[in-house]
Amino acid sequence: MDGREVVDARQDLQNASIDTATNKEQPLLSALRLFVAASGLSVNRIAQLMGVGEATLSKWLAGTSRPRQKKLCEIESFLCWHGPKYLAHAEWRKEPSP
């Protein structure tokens, strides 16, 4: 095995991780957008509850910035607690909807 094969294997692994995050990202952000629209709370208040800046949340909602994997897990946790009905139709969830 030469160095190029190692680099290619690492790149394949990295691409697989990115694909998994992207598959999870879109349904979560859609659920978050629904929550923001229907909750009656301001973006600022939701950002405070989530522990992120208002600008960060606004960029995620607008699609101009993407949350990292850790933040995706935090978004999921937030929605599980504050808005589980918005997650009910997220494509990536394996649990049946209530």
C-alpha positions as CSV (number, residue, x, y, z in Angstrom):
1,M,0.0,0.0,0.0
2,D,1.5,3.3,-1.0
3,G,0.8,6.7,0.4
4,R,-1.7,7.6,-2.3
5,E,-3.9,4.7,-1.3
6,V,-3.9,5.8,2.3
7,V,-4.9,9.4,1.2
8,D,-7.6,8.0,-1.0
9,A,-9.0,5.9,1.8
10,R,-9.0,8.9,4.2
11,Q,-10.8,11.0,1.5
12,D,-13.4,8.3,1.0
13,L,-14.0,8.2,4.8
14,Q,-14.3,12.0,5.0
15,N,-16.7,12.1,2.1
16,A,-18.9,9.4,3.7
17,S,-19.0,11.5,7.0
18,I,-20.0,14.6,5.0
19,D,-22.7,12.7,3.2
20,T,-24.1,11.4,6.5
21,A,-24.1,14.9,8.1
22,T,-25.8,16.4,5.0
23,N,-28.5,13.7,5.0
24,K,-29.2,14.6,8.7
25,E,-28.7,18.3,8.3
26,Q,-31.5,19.1,5.9
27,P,-34.4,17.5,7.8
28,L,-33.2,18.9,11.0
29,L,-32.9,22.4,9.7
30,S,-36.4,22.1,8.0
31,A,-37.8,21.0,11.4
32,L,-36.0,24.0,13.1
33,R,-37.4,26.4,10.5
34,L,-40.9,25.0,11.2
35,F,-40.4,25.4,14.9
36,V,-39.2,29.0,14.5
37,A,-42.2,29.9,12.3
38,A,-44.8,28.3,14.5
39,S,-43.4,28.8,18.1
40,G,-44.3,32.5,18.4
41,L,-40.8,33.0,19.9
42,S,-38.3,35.5,18.4
43,V,-35.2,34.2,16.7
44,N,-33.2,35.9,19.4
45,R,-35.1,34.0,22.2
46,I,-34.7,30.7,20.4
47,A,-31.0,31.4,19.9
48,Q,-30.7,32.0,23.6
49,L,-32.5,28.8,24.4
50,M,-30.2,26.9,22.1
51,G,-27.1,28.5,23.4
52,V,-26.0,30.1,20.1
53,G,-25.8,33.6,18.8
54,E,-28.8,35.1,17.0
55,A,-26.6,35.7,13.9
56,T,-25.6,32.0,13.8
57,L,-29.1,30.8,14.1
58,S,-30.3,33.3,11.4
59,K,-27.5,32.0,9.0
60,W,-28.5,28.4,9.6
61,L,-32.2,29.3,8.9
62,A,-31.2,31.2,5.8
63,G,-28.9,28.5,4.5
64,T,-25.9,30.8,4.3
65,S,-24.0,28.8,7.0
66,R,-24.1,25.1,8.0
67,P,-24.0,23.8,11.5
68,R,-21.2,21.4,12.4
69,Q,-22.0,17.8,13.4
70,K,-21.9,18.6,17.2
71,K,-24.4,21.5,16.6
72,L,-26.7,19.2,14.6
73,C,-26.8,16.9,17.6
74,E,-27.6,19.9,19.8
75,I,-30.4,21.1,17.4
76,E,-31.9,17.6,17.5
77,S,-31.8,17.6,21.3
78,F,-33.3,21.1,21.4
79,L,-36.2,20.1,19.1
80,C,-36.7,16.8,21.0
81,W,-37.3,18.9,24.1
82,H,-39.0,22.0,22.8
83,G,-40.7,20.8,19.6
84,P,-40.8,17.0,19.1
85,K,-43.8,17.3,16.7
86,Y,-41.5,19.1,14.2
87,L,-39.2,16.1,14.2
88,A,-42.0,13.6,13.6
89,H,-41.6,13.8,9.8
90,A,-37.8,14.2,9.6
91,E,-36.6,11.7,7.1
92,W,-33.5,10.5,8.9
93,R,-35.2,9.5,12.2
94,K,-35.5,5.8,12.6
95,E,-38.1,5.8,15.4
96,P,-41.7,5.7,14.4
97,S,-43.6,9.0,14.7
98,P,-45.9,9.2,17.7
